[in-house]
Amino acid sequence: MTETSDQPDDALRLRGISKTFGGVRALDDVSFDVARGEVHCLAGENGCGKSTLIKIVTGVYTPEPGAEMTYFGERLDGITPNVARARGIAVIWQDLALFPHMTVAENIAFDEMVGPLPRLTRPGQSRGRAGEVLRRLGVTLDLDAPLNSLPIAQRQIVAIARALMGEARLIFMDEPTASLTQSETDGLLEIVRGLSADGVAVVFVSHRLAEVLEIASRVTVVRDGRLVGVYPTEGMTQARLGHLMTGAELEQAVTARDRSALPPVLEVQGLSRAGEFYDVSLTIREGEVLGLTGLIGAGRTELAHALIGMTRPESGTVLLNGREIRPLSIRDAIREGVAYVSEDRLSLGLIQPQSISDNTSISVLDRLLNGLGLISSGQKEALVQHWIEELAVKIGTPDDAVSTLSGGNQQRVVLAKWLATEPRLLILDSPTVGVDVGARAGIFRIVRQLADQGLAILLISDEVTEVLHNADRVLHMRGGRLKAEHDPHATSVDTLEAEIYA
């Protein structure tokens, strides 16, 4: 690296960044800056080129000729991942890339202990350094606790501490709050503000536009591999930012309809399971979207697990179309007409290495058997093609691994898998986690279409705007109990959030 820049306040300065993969232009003449100590948002839909840009800065990819990159006033030429780490450039990916069976201290000090070459280490010294980094963040964690014993919010802190252990001066954070509660998110954002105050530049990537506008001073928007522009967040609205990212006006209106005259599909009466939920009673009618919100840990997902047969309630009844059901397994629930889109798409919703075709058909293989008891390739192909077209899933071929799809398209495959079972009740548990703003709008258009066709839908989300804009009624759950019901037309985001976080 040699001195070339006359802008020492720039932590990172990129000009003319382009990258092509197999004839596809992932980035086309993109410029990007982040100042020393700045929190800067990199925004765009999945597939717009954000990850490619980060991987170029960190030496995973090499940009095409003509690119100019400087880091704290020095040229970045021939950068490699090891050089990037040594220079203090760190990335905290959404999957965190930590070691679940190692301790907190071992995870934080991993790079220091291992390094580019094998060497003798002093565990006590590394443990002490790990403790110092946590104190810098103002956080207390058990250094000897296995990482897999920690909640996701504390694992995020461990990932940040590991970056600071390497004396990071520029940190990219990819969807750091996707799985956090609001209070955990608030704590993480406070840590980010502290990093900024210490002079660390932070590039924040998030699909949650409200927190982008809260934490960042500027936002760079990329669409289809091209730079749309760089904007101050002061005065920016979520609606305008969504429009810049997608090129389309996104719906932000309440869509609630009165379904009270329609027959009930699901009737839950006095359902309880000790330590999870208590005396829950609710009704979802034909074509109704019932929103269920509250803090993570309120018992929402646990209730869903009981309805889908993953756990058994200890008391109470569940009626589906007037008939009591007691599913003892997910397979039982499917036969009864209940479908469940899990909040954990990666491990529970899809089998990532398998094909789009296999993932779409896996729930109904018994319906695709021919006279010999073998799966009919013709029936399977027709079913998969139907749902790909019906849900407008953007794919290469049905035989491609589902892991090759964007988050929004993966979620559509999950929907296809469950809709293929022809359910009467669809439970959506945080259906837009890790899904960008444009894909979210598309998913909720599908949800409304399904409701218009008569499907009863339970929409679980901790994002208040999601349930207020997309549900016909909203229930608030706290401590395993239903606390209140709200008409979306008669309340507001501020009012409901104040109740939830009181």
N, C-alpha and C positions, 0 to 999 in steps of 0.2 A: 504494500500500500504506500502511496506517495501523496504528499500534500497537494491538493488541486483546488479546493473550494474556498471561497471567501465568505462563506456563510456559516460561521462556527456555531450559530444557534440551531442549525438543522442537525437533528440526530440522524435523519435519513433523508436522502434526496435522490429520487429516481427520475430519469428522463428517457423517453423513447423505448419503453419496455415492451417487447413483442415476443410471442412464443406460439409455435404451431406444433400440433401433434397429429401425425397422420393426415395432413391436409386440412385439419380443423384449426381455425385461428382462435386459440384460447385467450390471448392477449394481443391487442393491436395498438401500438404506440401509446401506452399508458404512462402517465407521469404521476408521481406521488411524493408527498413530503410529510414528515412529522418532526416537530420541533423538540428540542431538549426539554424534558419534563412535561410534555404535552400528552393529554389523553385524546387520541384521534380515532374516530370510527371509520372503518372500511366497510361500506355497505353495498349490498347488491343481492340479487336472487341467487339461489344455488346454481352453480354452473356458469356464473358470470365471469369467473377468473380470479376470485379473491384468494383461494388456496394456491393457485399457480403463482400469483404474485408473491405470496409469503414464501413459497418454496424456492423462488428465484433469489430472494433476499438471503435465505438461509443456506444457499448453495446446493440444494437438492436438484434444481434445474439450472441450466445455463441459458441466459437470454440470447436472443438473436443479435447479430452484429448491429452496431449503432447505438446500443444501450449505454447509458451513463448512470453509474451508481456511486454515491459517496455516503460515507458513514462518519459522522462527526468531523467532516472536512477532509477525509481521506478517501481516495478511490477504492472501490471494492472490485478488484479484478481477480479472476480465478478463485472466487470464494468457494469454499467447501463447507460441509456441515461442521467439521471439527474446527476449522478456522472461525466460522461464525460463532460457535460456542465460546471459543477462546477470546473473541473480541467483545463478548457480552451481548450477543444477539440470541434471544431465547424465544421459543414458541411453546405455549401451553395449549395443546390440541384438546378438542372436546372429549376425547377418550382418556386424556390425562397422561397416558403412557407411563404409569407408575407400576410398582411391583407389589401386588396385593398381599403376599405372604411375608414380605420384609417389614421391618419396623418403620415407624415414622422417621427416626434418626437416620436409618440406613437409606431410605428413599431420598431424604433431603441431601445427604452427603454422598450419594451414589457416584456422581461424576468425579468428585474429589477422590473417593476411595479407589475407583477403577482407573480413570484417566485413559489417555490414548494407548498407554503401554502398561502391562502388568507391573505392579510395584508393591512394596510393603506399606501397610497403612497402620495408623494408630487409631483404633476405634474410639478410645476415650476422647482424643483430640477432635475427631470428626463429630462426635456426639456433642461436644461442647460448642463447636461452630454451628451445628444445627440449632442448638438452643439459642445462640446469639441471634441468628437470623429470625427465628420466631419472635424473639423479644423485640426486634426491629419492627416487626409487623404488628406488635401489640397483641400477640396471641399466645395463649398457653395451651399446649398439647402434651399428652403423655408420649415422650420420645421413645419409650419401649413398647408402645402399643402396636400390634400388627395393623398395617394399613387397612386391611379388609374389615376391621372392627369399627372403622370411622364412618360417619355419614358423609355423603358426597360433598357437602359444603366444606368440611374439614380436609377432605382429600384435595379440593381445589387449593386450599391454603398451603398444603404440603407441596403441591406442584409449583406454586409461586415461590415458596421458600427455596426449593431446589434451584429455581432460576436465579434467585438472589445469591445463593451459595456460590454460583459461578460469576458473581459480580456483574449481573446483567445490567446493561444500560438502555436496552431496547427490548421490550417484551410484547410479543403478539399473543393475544388471548382470544381463542376461537370458541365462541358460544359458551362462555364461562358460567352463565347463570341458567342454562337450559333446564337443569334438573333441580334448581334451588327454590325454596320457599321465598316469599317476599322478604321476610326478616333476614334470611340467610343472604339473599341478594343485597339487601341494604348493608349488611356487614362486609360483603365482598367489595362493594363499590366504595366503602369507606377505606378499605385497604388500598384500592387503586388510587384514591385521592392522596393517600399517604405516600405511595410510590412516586406520584407526580410531584409532590412537594419536595421529595428527596432528589429530584432531577432525573428520575427514570422516565423515559418515553414509553408510553403504552399505546399499542394499536388494538382497539377493541372491535371485535367482530360479533355482532348479535342480530338476531331476527326480532328481538323485543325492542321495538322502536322507542317506547317510552323511556327505557333505561339508556338507550343511545343518546337521546336528547338531554337526559339528566347528567350523564357522566362526561360526555365529550365536549370539547370546545369547537371542533370542526369535524365535518364528515365528508369523506371522499366517496362518491357514488360511481360504481362501475356497472355497466349493463352490456351483456353480450360481448365481453372482452374489451369494450371501449370505455374510455373515461367520459362520464356524463358531466362531472364538474366537482368542485370543492366548495363547500358551503359552511358558513358559521351556523352553529346550532341555535344561537340566540334568535328567536323569532321563527324558527322552523317548527312546523307542525308534523304530526305523524302522517296525516293525510298527504301533505305535500311531499314528504320524504318517500312515502310509499309510491306516489306517482312518479317521482324521479327514478326510483329503483325499477319499476315495472313498465313505465311508459303508458300506464292505464290508470283511470280513476277507480280507486278501490271503494267498495261499499262500506260506509261507516254508520249506517242507519239501523235503528231497531227494527227487527222484522217479525216481532211477536204477533201471533194471531190467536183468537179465542177458539179453543178446541173443546170447551166445556160441554157442548151438546153431543159430541161424538162418543161412541162406546169405549169403555176402558179396555186396554190390552193388558197392562200390568197393574196388579193391585197387591201392594205389600202391606201387611198388617202386623204391627207389633214385633218386627223382626229384631232379634238380639243375638249377639255373640260376645261373651265376656271379654273385656279388654279391647274390643274393636268398635262395636256399635250397639246402641241400646234403643229398644222400643221405636224402631223406624217404621213409619207408615207413610205411604205415598201412592199416587196413581198416575199412570201415563196413558193417555188416550190415543186412539187411532190417529195417525198423522201428526202427533204432537212431539215437539222437541222440549224435553224437560231438562233444564240446566241444574247442575248440582255443583256448588262452589264452596270454598272455605280453605283454610290453611292446610298445607300438606300435613298429614297426621290426624286429620279430623275424622277419618273413618270412611272416606268416600270410596277409595279403591278397595278397602276391605269389604264394603257393602257389595261392590261389583263382583268381587271374588265369590261371595256367597250366592249371588244370583246366577253365576255361570257354572257353579258346581265345583269350584276350586277349594272351597271350604264349606262347612256345614253350619248353618245357624242353630242355636240352641233352643230357640223358641220363636213363635210367630209363624205366619203362613205367607206363601207366595202364590198368587193366582195369575194364570196366563189365559186370557180370553175366557175367564170365568171358571177355569179348572185348576185345582191345586196341583202344583208341581214341586218335586223335591229332587232336583238333579244331584246325583252323587259323583258326577264327573263332568268334564267339559263335553265329552261325547254324549252324555245324557242330555245336557243343556242344548246341544245342537239339535238333537232329535225332538226336543220340546219346542224349538223355534227361537232360541236365544243365541245371539252372537256377541262377541266381545273383542273390541280392538284395544289391545293393551297399551299402557303408557310407555312400555319398554319395547319399542319396535325392533331394536337390534337383536335382543336375546329371546323375546317371547313372541313377537309378531311374525318374524320371517326367519328362514334358514338361509343366511347370507350367501354361502357358496353355491347353493342350488339355483336352478334356473327360475326365471319369471314364471314359466309354464308350470313347473312343479310346485312353486309356492302358491300359485293361484288355485290349483286343483287339489291341494293336499287335504282340505277339509271334506271333500266330497268324493274321494276315490271309490268308496263303496257304491256310488251311483253311476260310475263309469265302467262297470264290469260288463263284459260281453257274455255270451252263452257258455263260454269255456271257463268263466271265472277270472279272466284276464282283463287288464285295463284296455279299453278300446281307445286306440290312438286317435281315431276319427272323432269320437265323442269328446275326448280331452281337448283336442285342438279346437273344436267348435266352441266349447265352453270358455276356453282361455281367450280366444279371439273375440267372443261376445263381450266379455268384461273389459278387455283392453279398449275396445271401441266405446263401450258404454260409459266408462270412467275416463276416457281420453288419456290413457297412460302413454307417455312418450317413451318408446323403447326402440332398440335396434331390431332385435328379433326375440321371439318368446324363449329361445334357447339361451339367451345371454344370462349370466349370473345376476340375481336381483341386486347384488352389491354394486353393480355398475350404474344403478339408477340414482338420481338425486333424491333427497329426503322426501320431497313432495310426491314424486312418482312412486317411491317405495311405499308411502302411506296409502296411495291409491291401490297398490297391489294388495296390501293388507285388507283394505275395504273389499276388494274383489274377492279375496279368499273367503271372507265371511258372508258377503252377499250371495255367493254361489250356493250357500246352504239354505237360501230362501227363508230368512228369519222373519219372525213377527215382531221381535224386540231387538234393537241394536244398541249395545252399550259402547260408547266412545269415551275412553279414559285418556284425557289429555292428548287429543288426536293430532295436535299441531306442534308437539315438542320437536325442536330441531328442524322445523319446516319454515321456509322463508315466506315473506309477507304475500307475495303473489300467489304462491302455491296454497297458502292458507285460505285465501279468498276462493280459490278453485275448489278446495275441499268442502268449504261451507256451502258453496253453490250446490254441490252434490248432495250434501246433507239435507238442504231444503227440498231438492227434487225428490229424494227418497221419502221425506215426510209427506210431500204432496201426493205420493203414490200410496200413502196409508201406513207406512212403516212407523212404529213407535220408537222413539230414540231417547236414550238417557245420555246427556252430554255432561261429562265430568271435566272440570277445568278450574285451575286456580287463577286464571287470567280473567278478571271480572269483565273486561270489555268483550271477551269471546262469548260468555254466556249471555250478557245483556243484549248483544247485537244479534245473536243467533238462536236463542231459546224463546219458547212461547211463555214459559214461567220459569222462575229461578228459585231454588231452595238453597238456603244457607245452612251448612252443617258445621258444628263445632263440638269437639270432645266426644265424638261418636253419636251425637244427637242432632236431630233437625231442629233448628232454632227459629227460622222464619221463612216465609214465602214472599216473593216479590213479583210484581207485574213490571216487566221491562219498560212499559210505557209510562209507569207512574213512579219510577225511581231514576237514579243517576249512578254513574260510575263512582263519583265521590261519596255518595251516600252509602252505597253498598260496601265500598272499600273501608269506610270509617267503621261500619258495623263489624266487618270481618277482622280488622286489625285492632279493634278496641281492646 
